[in-house]
Amino acid sequence: MLIKLIVIGKLKNKHIAALSEQFFKRICFDAKIEIQEFKDNDKEVENKRILNALTKEQGYIIALSEDGVQLSSEKMAKKMESIHKKIVFIIGGPYGLTDQLKQRADLLLSLSSLTFTHEMARFILLEQIFRTITIIKGRGYHNS
């Protein structure tokens, strides 16, 4: 499985950064994963940078958005298992994604009806990717 995260902003909170790194390392055992970070800016600049990065990607684009669908961990595992190319996740900055970028996505995904900082969204997404992989591999991390 090939996974890429395109994200706005660095992890500044050292606790969230450490937890995120733990899940990143766990994912590396079963999947090739990379993270491409872009500096915080205004919404238009951030979204143009992401769109530029997407021109080089030949993958299935999943953009995190508050108006996206919410999936259970099991449904996310089924979805990811059905994708037979690189999966590219997008996490926008504090002001979200433009309509143009949302339209470019193959799937809009909401992590929750709650709002999270982009740092927390990144950590939660990494944990869910790891959880998804353990569901696909039949490992005991996820309890259903």
C-alpha positions as CSV (number, residue, x, y, z in Angstrom):
1,M,0.0,0.0,0.0
2,L,1.3,3.5,-0.9
3,I,0.1,6.4,1.2
4,K,0.9,10.1,1.0
5,L,-0.3,12.9,3.2
6,I,-0.2,16.4,1.8
7,V,-0.6,18.7,4.8
8,I,-0.5,22.4,5.7
9,G,1.7,23.4,8.6
10,K,4.3,21.7,10.7
11,L,3.5,19.9,13.9
12,K,4.4,22.5,16.5
13,N,3.0,20.8,19.6
14,K,5.8,18.4,20.7
15,H,3.3,15.9,22.3
16,I,1.2,15.7,19.1
17,A,4.3,15.4,17.1
18,A,5.6,12.5,19.2
19,L,2.4,10.6,19.0
20,S,2.1,11.2,15.3
21,E,5.7,10.0,14.8
22,Q,4.8,6.8,16.7
23,F,1.9,6.0,14.3
24,F,4.0,7.0,11.3
25,K,6.6,4.5,12.3
26,R,4.0,1.7,12.9
27,I,2.5,2.3,9.5
28,C,6.0,2.0,7.9
29,F,6.0,-1.7,8.7
30,D,3.1,-2.4,6.3
31,A,3.0,0.5,3.9
32,K,5.1,3.0,2.1
33,I,4.1,6.4,3.6
34,E,5.3,9.9,3.0
35,I,4.3,13.3,4.2
36,Q,4.6,16.5,2.2
37,E,4.2,19.7,4.3
38,F,3.5,23.1,3.1
39,K,3.9,26.3,5.1
40,D,0.8,28.0,6.6
41,N,-0.4,30.9,4.5
42,D,-3.7,32.3,3.4
43,K,-6.3,29.8,2.1
44,E,-5.8,30.6,-1.6
45,V,-2.0,30.2,-1.4
46,E,-2.2,27.0,0.6
47,N,-4.8,25.5,-1.8
48,K,-2.8,26.4,-4.9
49,R,0.3,24.7,-3.4
50,I,-1.8,21.6,-2.8
51,L,-3.3,21.6,-6.3
52,N,0.2,22.0,-7.8
53,A,1.4,19.0,-5.8
54,L,-1.6,17.0,-7.0
55,T,-0.6,17.5,-10.6
56,K,2.3,15.1,-10.0
57,E,0.2,12.5,-8.2
58,Q,-1.4,9.5,-9.9
59,G,-3.4,8.4,-6.9
60,Y,-6.8,8.3,-5.3
61,I,-7.3,11.7,-3.6
62,I,-9.0,11.8,-0.2
63,A,-9.5,15.3,1.2
64,L,-10.4,15.9,4.8
65,S,-13.3,18.2,5.0
66,E,-16.0,19.0,7.5
67,D,-18.7,18.4,4.8
68,G,-17.2,15.0,3.9
69,V,-18.7,11.6,4.7
70,Q,-17.9,10.0,8.0
71,L,-16.8,6.3,7.8
72,S,-16.4,3.8,10.6
73,S,-13.0,2.3,10.9
74,E,-14.2,-0.9,9.3
75,K,-15.7,0.9,6.3
76,M,-12.6,3.0,5.9
77,A,-10.6,-0.3,5.9
78,K,-12.8,-1.7,3.1
79,K,-12.5,1.5,1.2
80,M,-8.7,1.6,1.4
81,E,-8.4,-2.1,0.6
82,S,-10.4,-1.5,-2.6
83,I,-8.1,1.2,-3.8
84,H,-5.3,-0.3,-5.9
85,K,-3.2,2.8,-6.4
86,K,-1.5,5.4,-4.2
87,I,-3.8,6.9,-1.6
88,V,-3.2,10.6,-1.2
89,F,-4.8,12.3,1.9
90,I,-5.1,16.1,2.1
91,I,-5.3,18.1,5.3
92,G,-5.8,21.8,4.7
93,G,-4.9,24.6,7.0
94,P,-7.1,26.4,9.6
95,Y,-9.3,28.0,6.9
96,G,-10.0,24.7,5.1
97,L,-10.1,23.8,1.4
98,T,-11.4,25.7,-1.6
99,D,-14.2,24.3,-3.7
100,Q,-11.8,23.7,-6.5
101,L,-9.6,21.5,-4.4
102,K,-12.7,19.7,-3.0
103,Q,-13.8,19.0,-6.5
104,R,-10.4,17.6,-7.4
105,A,-10.8,14.9,-4.6
106,D,-12.1,11.5,-5.3
107,L,-13.5,11.4,-1.8
108,L,-14.3,14.0,0.9
109,L,-13.8,12.5,4.3
110,S,-14.8,13.9,7.7
111,L,-13.0,12.6,10.7
112,S,-15.8,13.8,13.0
113,S,-18.6,16.4,13.2
114,L,-16.3,18.1,15.8
115,T,-13.6,20.5,14.6
116,F,-10.0,19.7,15.2
117,T,-6.8,21.7,14.8
118,H,-4.9,20.6,11.7
119,E,-2.2,19.2,14.0
120,M,-4.8,17.0,15.8
121,A,-6.4,16.0,12.5
122,R,-3.0,14.8,11.3
123,F,-2.5,12.7,14.4
124,I,-6.0,11.3,14.2
125,L,-5.6,10.5,10.5
126,L,-2.3,8.7,11.1
127,E,-3.9,6.6,13.9
128,Q,-6.9,5.7,11.7
129,I,-4.6,4.7,8.8
130,F,-2.7,2.4,11.2
131,R,-6.0,1.1,12.6
132,T,-7.2,0.5,9.0
133,I,-4.1,-1.4,8.2
134,T,-4.5,-3.6,11.2
135,I,-8.1,-4.4,10.3
136,I,-7.0,-5.3,6.7
137,K,-4.2,-7.5,8.1
138,G,-6.4,-9.1,10.7
139,R,-4.3,-7.9,13.7
140,G,-5.6,-7.3,17.2
141,Y,-5.3,-3.5,17.5
142,H,-8.9,-2.8,16.6
143,N,-11.6,-4.1,18.8
144,S,-15.0,-4.3,17.1
